[in-house]
Amino acid sequence: MTLKTKQIFPFALFILMLITSISFVSATTTYSSDSPYIKLLLEEVTPEPVEPGQDVTVKIRIINEGGETAEDVSVKLNYDFPFYLKTTSDDEEKTKNLCVGCSMDNTYYLTVDADAKSGLYPLTFEIYESDIIIKPTDTIDIKIVGKPDIVLYTNDLKTSVTSGETFDLELKLDNIGTGIARNIKIIPQSDNILMIGSNINLVDELFPESNASLTSEFMIKSTLAPDTYKFPMKLSYLDEQGNAYETTFEIGLNVLEKADVGIQSIKITPTNPTLADEVHMEGILENTGTGNAEKVTIELLTESGKNYKTFVGQLKADDDAPFYFDAKPETIGMQKATLKISYTDDFGSHVFETTLEKEVGKPANKIFSIIAVLVVIIGIVAYFVFKSKKNKK
């Protein structure tokens, strides 16, 4: 190969690569180099992201990347909730001729509705050339980031509790704001009302207009005096941009004194009663609660419908009282009776029942009993008569 040939070869290779590249570009381009090609470019969105209630500025550029001049070019903005157009630098009635490589800029000043929720919202642009729509679907997505607003409440709170008692509390969360709340924490702030287990309830994420619920078990300290209390709970969470929010809610609780009346012991005599016996029952009622029991009554209800009732009255905390019943069995066999105890305390009226069972046997035969008594009497008389005759001798 001569020197001249060596010099020509690289140049020829470059020309070949250039031709190939042009062919490739021509093959992949969707427009003809002999016609206009209008393209929409997003220049600026300020601010980005935008918050509900704020103004947002959108700048676009319309450029002719084709091979011929585009005549009578105009742009129409289509918008929907949550956008409202305030003003624009573009006049939809105004058209412009765009030469090859020429462009025009349009600026739109919009307001975002204050109730808009976080998300991507489209702005659609229609591009016309000589009153013929050529770009009906150019879309720009505007990111809106709202602010969460979490409300904490409960519907079925057991408002009356007693010291030392545990109770379940269902907490409900509503996001009434416009943004997503994340890393939501509910932390009790009381030393007297404690959450059993972890002291923190956690909800990962809560979208606008969404709600969540969770149930936790709490315990009232046994040393807490009866009174009305406000139970504070701290609520903290983050928004989509990492901003922290914190608020405190209070739940009202009535701590009352509670009685707990029960039967300490029962004794029934005779142990094996018969139909001829009178059954005597004696027992002891006790109050193991923290409050006084008022209007304490105890009733004995038999299967035959008889009712024996004793009024005890007041039974103070950690106190006891006796009760007595005398009843006559009416039938033979296994007999059931019900002890019904009723009383009132700060929580209202209470009733509980317990069932008693006792086997009632047949009474001894009266004729044999009389004969036995006569035999004894005759024996005693005979003994004295015999002894008297012996003494006379």
PLY file of the C-alpha trace (Angstrom):
ply
format ascii 1.0
element vertex 393
property float x
property float y
property float z
element edge 392
property int vertex1
property int vertex2
end_header
0.00 0.00 0.00
1.43 3.38 -1.08
1.63 6.45 1.18
-1.15 8.19 -0.77
-3.38 5.18 -0.30
-2.64 5.16 3.43
-3.71 8.84 3.67
-6.96 8.30 1.74
-8.10 5.26 3.76
-8.83 7.02 7.08
-10.77 9.76 5.31
-12.84 7.22 3.40
-13.56 5.35 6.68
-14.75 8.60 8.31
-17.07 9.35 5.38
-18.50 5.82 5.60
-19.18 6.17 9.35
-20.82 9.56 8.82
-23.11 8.17 6.14
-24.02 5.24 8.37
-24.82 7.57 11.29
-27.00 9.80 9.13
-28.82 6.73 7.82
-29.36 5.48 11.37
-30.70 8.83 12.57
-32.98 9.04 9.56
-34.22 5.54 10.24
-35.01 6.24 13.93
-36.54 9.73 13.51
-40.35 9.78 13.48
-40.64 12.87 11.36
-39.62 13.78 7.82
-36.75 16.20 7.33
-38.90 17.85 4.69
-41.62 18.89 7.18
-41.89 20.75 10.53
-41.60 18.78 13.78
-42.92 20.55 16.89
-41.65 19.44 20.30
-42.68 20.61 23.77
-40.01 20.94 26.46
-40.55 21.66 30.15
-38.28 24.51 31.20
-39.27 25.16 34.81
-41.77 24.36 37.57
-41.54 26.68 40.57
-41.85 25.71 43.36
-41.23 21.99 42.96
-42.96 20.31 44.70
-45.84 22.69 45.34
-48.11 22.69 48.39
-51.92 22.95 48.37
-53.01 26.59 48.35
-49.75 27.81 46.79
-49.11 29.42 43.41
-47.03 27.52 40.89
-45.28 28.81 37.77
-44.86 26.53 34.77
-42.58 27.50 31.86
-42.53 25.52 28.63
-40.68 25.84 25.34
-42.11 24.95 21.88
-39.35 24.16 19.40
-39.38 23.21 15.73
-36.92 20.35 15.26
-38.16 19.54 11.73
-36.78 20.49 8.34
-39.29 23.17 7.37
-40.93 26.21 8.92
-44.02 25.54 11.05
-46.71 28.10 10.33
-49.37 29.51 12.67
-48.23 27.53 15.73
-50.34 27.93 18.90
-50.57 26.15 22.25
-53.61 25.45 24.41
-53.29 24.47 28.10
-55.86 22.02 29.46
-56.10 21.86 33.26
-58.46 20.43 35.83
-58.74 20.21 39.61
-56.67 21.05 41.57
-55.30 23.76 39.25
-56.72 27.20 38.53
-55.14 29.42 35.90
-54.39 32.95 37.13
-52.66 34.33 34.04
-50.30 33.37 31.22
-47.76 34.96 28.91
-49.38 33.09 26.03
-52.44 34.18 24.11
-54.27 31.17 22.76
-55.53 33.25 19.83
-51.98 34.28 18.95
-50.05 32.20 16.45
-46.41 32.23 15.49
-44.34 30.91 12.64
-41.43 28.78 13.82
-38.51 28.40 11.46
-36.24 25.35 11.60
-34.61 25.30 15.05
-36.73 28.26 16.26
-38.70 28.17 19.50
-41.15 30.16 21.61
-41.55 30.24 25.39
-44.82 30.26 27.31
-45.26 30.86 31.05
-48.36 29.88 33.02
-49.20 31.14 36.51
-51.52 28.76 38.36
-52.94 28.28 41.85
-53.27 24.89 43.54
-56.53 24.21 45.38
-56.12 24.22 49.14
-57.85 20.83 49.40
-55.56 19.08 46.93
-54.07 15.83 48.23
-50.51 14.68 47.73
-49.83 13.15 44.33
-48.91 13.78 40.69
-51.39 15.87 38.73
-51.24 16.38 34.92
-51.21 19.54 32.85
-52.01 18.71 29.20
-50.96 20.86 26.24
-52.53 20.81 22.78
-50.29 22.11 19.97
-51.88 23.43 16.81
-50.39 24.25 13.42
-52.64 26.27 11.09
-55.64 25.40 13.33
-54.91 21.70 13.01
-54.06 19.87 16.23
-50.79 18.06 15.86
-49.86 17.34 19.51
-52.96 16.49 21.54
-51.34 14.56 24.39
-48.22 16.37 25.61
-48.49 16.10 29.40
-46.48 17.53 32.29
-46.96 16.06 35.77
-46.86 18.50 38.68
-45.98 17.05 42.07
-48.15 18.29 44.93
-47.12 17.56 48.50
-49.74 18.28 51.17
-49.54 18.50 54.92
-50.93 15.70 57.08
-53.23 16.45 60.01
-53.85 13.50 62.32
-56.78 13.40 64.75
-56.72 10.87 67.60
-59.96 9.76 69.25
-61.82 6.78 70.70
-65.49 5.81 70.47
-65.94 3.04 73.02
-63.77 4.16 75.91
-64.61 2.57 79.24
-64.64 5.91 81.03
-65.23 4.46 84.51
-62.43 2.29 85.90
-61.06 1.35 89.29
-57.56 1.37 90.73
-55.51 -1.70 89.86
-57.82 -2.60 86.96
-56.77 -3.29 83.37
-58.86 -2.18 80.41
-58.68 -2.26 76.61
-58.66 1.01 74.72
-59.29 1.24 70.96
-57.56 4.29 69.50
-58.61 5.64 66.12
-56.59 7.84 63.78
-58.01 10.02 61.00
-55.82 11.91 58.54
-57.92 14.99 57.78
-55.00 16.78 56.12
-53.77 16.86 52.53
-50.49 14.97 52.89
-49.24 11.52 53.81
-48.29 10.96 57.47
-45.49 8.53 58.20
-43.91 6.97 61.28
-46.92 7.79 63.46
-46.26 7.23 67.18
-48.75 7.26 70.06
-47.06 7.50 73.47
-48.94 7.63 76.83
-47.76 10.48 79.02
-49.14 9.42 82.42
-47.32 7.81 85.36
-50.59 6.51 86.81
-52.09 4.94 83.67
-49.64 2.54 82.05
-49.69 0.72 78.73
-49.09 -3.01 79.14
-46.22 -4.19 76.94
-44.56 -1.64 74.69
-45.19 1.96 75.69
-45.45 3.04 72.03
-48.09 2.35 69.39
-46.78 2.73 65.84
-48.54 3.20 62.48
-46.21 3.19 59.47
-48.22 5.32 57.03
-51.57 7.05 56.74
-52.80 8.64 53.50
-55.12 11.66 53.32
-58.78 10.86 54.02
-57.69 7.49 55.44
-58.00 6.10 58.94
-56.48 3.42 61.13
-57.29 1.84 64.47
-55.32 -0.06 67.08
-56.17 -1.56 70.46
-53.92 -1.52 73.51
-54.28 -2.74 77.06
-53.81 -0.28 79.91
-53.61 -0.60 83.68
-54.59 1.85 86.42
-52.09 2.02 89.27
-53.53 0.47 92.43
-52.47 3.53 94.45
-54.46 5.98 92.33
-57.14 7.67 94.44
-60.71 7.85 93.13
-61.21 11.03 91.10
-61.67 12.36 87.57
-58.47 12.35 85.51
-57.34 13.48 82.08
-55.18 10.86 80.42
-52.63 12.59 78.12
-51.24 10.87 75.02
-48.57 12.31 72.72
-48.98 11.93 68.96
-45.97 12.47 66.68
-45.47 11.88 62.94
-43.56 12.98 59.84
-44.77 14.33 56.52
-43.48 13.36 53.07
-40.60 15.82 53.27
-39.44 14.72 56.71
-40.98 17.59 58.66
-41.94 16.58 62.20
-45.32 17.18 63.82
-46.29 16.68 67.46
-49.49 17.18 69.41
-51.11 15.98 72.64
-54.58 14.55 73.14
-56.37 14.01 76.45
-58.87 11.26 77.27
-61.09 11.62 80.32
-61.25 8.82 82.91
-63.32 8.41 86.08
-61.48 6.34 88.69
-64.12 4.94 91.06
-64.23 2.61 94.05
-65.49 -0.86 93.25
-67.00 -3.42 95.60
-66.53 -7.14 95.09
-69.00 -9.17 97.17
-68.72 -12.95 97.35
-69.48 -15.94 99.56
-66.64 -16.74 101.93
-68.15 -19.94 103.36
-71.40 -21.95 103.62
-72.40 -24.63 106.14
-75.56 -26.77 105.86
-76.92 -28.92 108.71
-77.82 -31.68 109.01
-75.21 -33.04 106.65
-77.59 -35.73 105.36
-81.07 -34.22 105.70
-84.31 -36.15 105.39
-87.77 -35.05 104.46
-88.60 -34.81 108.14
-85.72 -32.45 108.98
-85.49 -28.70 108.95
-82.38 -27.65 107.04
-80.30 -24.86 108.56
-77.92 -22.86 106.34
-75.41 -20.36 107.61
-72.68 -18.55 105.69
-70.48 -15.48 105.48
-70.49 -12.78 102.81
-67.27 -10.82 102.24
-66.35 -7.67 100.30
-62.85 -7.96 98.84
-63.14 -4.81 96.71
-61.88 -1.28 97.27
-65.29 0.36 97.69
-68.33 -0.11 99.89
-71.21 -2.31 98.81
-74.65 -0.83 99.46
-78.11 -2.42 99.62
-76.66 -5.91 99.96
-79.31 -8.64 99.88
-79.09 -12.41 99.66
-81.94 -14.69 98.55
-82.44 -18.46 98.68
-84.61 -19.68 95.79
-85.81 -23.29 95.86
-86.87 -25.48 92.93
-90.44 -25.44 94.20
-90.53 -21.65 93.97
-90.09 -20.71 97.60
-88.09 -17.56 98.29
-86.18 -16.77 101.49
-84.59 -13.32 101.66
-82.13 -11.62 104.01
-81.20 -7.92 103.90
-77.57 -7.28 104.89
-77.40 -3.54 104.14
-73.96 -1.97 103.79
-70.83 -4.08 103.53
-67.66 -2.02 103.74
-64.46 -2.81 101.86
-62.52 -5.71 103.43
-65.47 -6.49 105.71
-67.77 -9.52 106.05
-71.24 -10.33 107.40
-73.07 -13.57 108.34
-76.35 -14.79 106.86
-78.80 -17.54 107.91
-81.65 -19.51 106.32
-83.96 -22.24 107.67
-85.88 -24.26 105.12
-87.99 -27.40 105.06
-87.32 -29.97 102.26
-90.38 -30.77 100.19
-89.31 -33.77 98.08
-86.91 -36.68 98.26
-83.83 -36.86 96.06
-81.26 -34.41 94.77
-82.51 -30.91 95.54
-81.19 -27.70 93.95
-81.41 -24.21 95.31
-80.01 -20.88 94.13
-78.30 -18.23 96.22
-78.79 -14.82 94.62
-76.71 -11.91 95.88
-77.33 -8.31 94.79
-75.68 -5.01 95.73
-74.75 -1.58 94.38
-71.49 0.41 94.28
-70.04 3.37 92.34
-70.34 1.35 89.12
-74.07 0.63 89.55
-76.04 -2.52 90.38
-74.56 -6.02 90.47
-76.18 -9.47 90.73
-74.58 -12.89 90.82
-75.91 -16.35 91.57
-74.54 -19.65 92.76
-76.23 -23.08 92.75
-76.38 -25.43 95.75
-77.19 -29.15 95.61
-78.15 -31.45 98.50
-79.46 -35.04 98.65
-82.65 -35.36 100.74
-83.30 -38.85 102.13
-86.36 -40.69 103.39
-87.31 -40.21 107.06
-87.08 -43.21 109.42
-90.25 -45.43 109.70
-92.44 -44.00 112.57
-93.91 -47.39 113.62
-90.49 -48.90 114.18
-89.51 -45.78 116.03
-92.55 -46.04 118.33
-91.92 -49.75 118.95
-88.31 -49.02 119.71
-89.34 -46.34 122.21
-91.91 -48.68 123.83
-89.32 -51.45 124.10
-86.99 -49.07 125.83
-89.71 -47.88 128.19
-90.83 -51.45 128.98
-87.25 -52.41 129.61
-86.79 -49.54 132.03
-90.07 -50.37 133.88
-89.16 -54.03 134.11
-85.78 -53.17 135.50
-87.23 -51.04 138.30
-89.92 -53.64 139.14
-87.31 -56.37 139.35
-85.08 -54.26 141.52
-87.98 -53.34 143.86
-88.91 -57.02 144.43
-85.32 -57.93 145.15
-85.04 -55.23 147.80
-88.19 -56.46 149.60
-86.70 -59.91 149.98
0 1
1 2
2 3
3 4
4 5
5 6
6 7
7 8
8 9
9 10
10 11
11 12
12 13
13 14
14 15
15 16
16 17
17 18
18 19
19 20
20 21
21 22
22 23
23 24
24 25
25 26
26 27
27 28
28 29
29 30
30 31
31 32
32 33
33 34
34 35
35 36
36 37
37 38
38 39
39 40
40 41
41 42
42 43
43 44
44 45
45 46
46 47
47 48
48 49
49 50
50 51
51 52
52 53
53 54
54 55
55 56
56 57
57 58
58 59
59 60
60 61
61 62
62 63
63 64
64 65
65 66
66 67
67 68
68 69
69 70
70 71
71 72
72 73
73 74
74 75
75 76
76 77
77 78
78 79
79 80
80 81
81 82
82 83
83 84
84 85
85 86
86 87
87 88
88 89
89 90
90 91
91 92
92 93
93 94
94 95
95 96
96 97
97 98
98 99
99 100
100 101
101 102
102 103
103 104
104 105
105 106
106 107
107 108
108 109
109 110
110 111
111 112
112 113
113 114
114 115
115 116
116 117
117 118
118 119
119 120
120 121
121 122
122 123
123 124
124 125
125 126
126 127
127 128
128 129
129 130
130 131
131 132
132 133
133 134
134 135
135 136
136 137
137 138
138 139
139 140
140 141
141 142
142 143
143 144
144 145
145 146
146 147
147 148
148 149
149 150
150 151
151 152
152 153
153 154
154 155
155 156
156 157
157 158
158 159
159 160
160 161
161 162
162 163
163 164
164 165
165 166
166 167
167 168
168 169
169 170
170 171
171 172
172 173
173 174
174 175
175 176
176 177
177 178
178 179
179 180
180 181
181 182
182 183
183 184
184 185
185 186
186 187
187 188
188 189
189 190
190 191
191 192
192 193
193 194
194 195
195 196
196 197
197 198
198 199
199 200
200 201
201 202
202 203
203 204
204 205
205 206
206 207
207 208
208 209
209 210
210 211
211 212
212 213
213 214
214 215
215 216
216 217
217 218
218 219
219 220
220 221
221 222
222 223
223 224
224 225
225 226
226 227
227 228
228 229
229 230
230 231
231 232
232 233
233 234
234 235
235 236
236 237
237 238
238 239
239 240
240 241
241 242
242 243
243 244
244 245
245 246
246 247
247 248
248 249
249 250
250 251
251 252
252 253
253 254
254 255
255 256
256 257
257 258
258 259
259 260
260 261
261 262
262 263
263 264
264 265
265 266
266 267
267 268
268 269
269 270
270 271
271 272
272 273
273 274
274 275
275 276
276 277
277 278
278 279
279 280
280 281
281 282
282 283
283 284
284 285
285 286
286 287
287 288
288 289
289 290
290 291
291 292
292 293
293 294
294 295
295 296
296 297
297 298
298 299
299 300
300 301
301 302
302 303
303 304
304 305
305 306
306 307
307 308
308 309
309 310
310 311
311 312
312 313
313 314
314 315
315 316
316 317
317 318
318 319
319 320
320 321
321 322
322 323
323 324
324 325
325 326
326 327
327 328
328 329
329 330
330 331
331 332
332 333
333 334
334 335
335 336
336 337
337 338
338 339
339 340
340 341
341 342
342 343
343 344
344 345
345 346
346 347
347 348
348 349
349 350
350 351
351 352
352 353
353 354
354 355
355 356
356 357
357 358
358 359
359 360
360 361
361 362
362 363
363 364
364 365
365 366
366 367
367 368
368 369
369 370
370 371
371 372
372 373
373 374
374 375
375 376
376 377
377 378
378 379
379 380
380 381
381 382
382 383
383 384
384 385
385 386
386 387
387 388
388 389
389 390
390 391
391 392
